[in-house]
Amino acid sequence: MPLAQKILLVVATVPLGVILIFSAIAVSILALFAVKRFAPRGILGQHTELTASIFEAVGMAYTVMLAFMVVVSWQNFDRTSAHVASEANELMNLYRDSEAFPDDFREKIRTALKEYYALVTNEEWELLARGEESEKARKALMRLWEVYVGFEPKTENEIIFLTESVTNLNDLREARSLRLIDSRTGINSVLWFILIVGGIATIFITFFFEADNLAYHALVVSVLAGMIMLILLAILLFDYPFTGDINIPVEMYKGIAGF
C-alpha cells in the first residue's frame, strides 16, 4: 500500500490537516530564523532584485504545477464516481431485464445479483480503503456469468434480452475492474516528490528577502507555507477516492443499484 494511502487510512482528515499545516508553518519559521541568524550581514539586502526574479519564476512554475495536480486529483475522483455509478447502473439493468426470462431462470439471475450486490456493499467497500478486493465478490460475479452461460433461449424475445444482458454483464465486469484499479492507484511518487521539493524551494526563497520587521516576515512566510500545505492536503485527500474521510460513500452505490 502506498504511503499516502496508509496516511489517509490511519489519520482522520481534521487531525491530519492540523498536523501538516502547523508543522509546515513551524518548520518554515524556524528555518527563517536560522537564515536570519547565520546569513552574513548585509547579504540579504544586496540581491533583492535577483531574489525577486527567481521567486517570481519559481513561484509561477510551482503555482502551475499545483493547479494542474489539483485538477488531476479532482478529475480522478470524479472519474471514479462515474465508474461506481456505471457498475451500479449495470446491476440495475440486469435485474430489470431479467423480467423477460422464464421464472426459474429469472430467479437464478436475481439471486446471483443480490448475492454480488450484498458482498460489494457489505464487505468489499471496506476493503477498497486499502486498495483490496473481496474474493467472495469476484467469485459471485463469476457465478452470475455461469448462470447466463447455462441458459438456452427459446424465443426471439429471449434471444434479444439475453444478448443485451450479456453486454451489460461485460460492462459490469469492466466497471468493477476500473473501480478496483481506482482504489489502489494514486499520484505517482515522483510527482509527490516534485510537489514537496517545489514547495520547500518556493518557501525557502522568501527567506532571502530583506524585511525590517522580522515578525511581519515570519507572518508572510507562515501564510505562504500554510496555503501550500493546504493545497497539498487537498490533493492528498482526493488522491484515493475510497480511502479517508473524503471518499465515495457506499450509499451512492446503494442508491442506484438498490433492489
C-alpha angles and dihedrals in degrees: 000000000000117000093243091055091048090053092051091047095051105034125054119235099251097047090043092052093047092048095047098043097045092043090053091049094047094048092046093052092047090049090049092053090048092053092047090048100047104027113105112264114265096011094103093060097042098070103036095131093049091047091049092051093049092046091051093051096044093042092051093049092047093047091054090048093050093047091049093050093048090053092046092049093050093045090051090050091048092046090053090052088054091051091051092048091048093052092048091048092052090052091052091047092053091049093049095044092051087076088080094062131081117280098255094048092044090053092051091051095049093045091052092046093050091048092052092044092051093049093049096047099038103035115010097048091065091048091054089071087068094040092253134128134219112253088203091056091049091052091046089056090051090052089051089054091050090053091058094042091056095054122098112198117221103186134049090245091055091049091053094048093043090053091049092046093051089052090051090047091054090048089050091053091048093049090049091051091050091049091053092047091049091052093061104030119087138153113316115261090237090060090049088053091052092048093050096043091045091053092049091049093049093051093042093057091058089063090071096060114105114239127174092209112057093190091056091047090051090049092053092048090048093053092049093047092046094050093048092049091046091056092046088051090053090051090049094049093053094040096088110032096199099041128082131006094305100067146125104273123225087234088075090059093044093048092059103034102030111133 
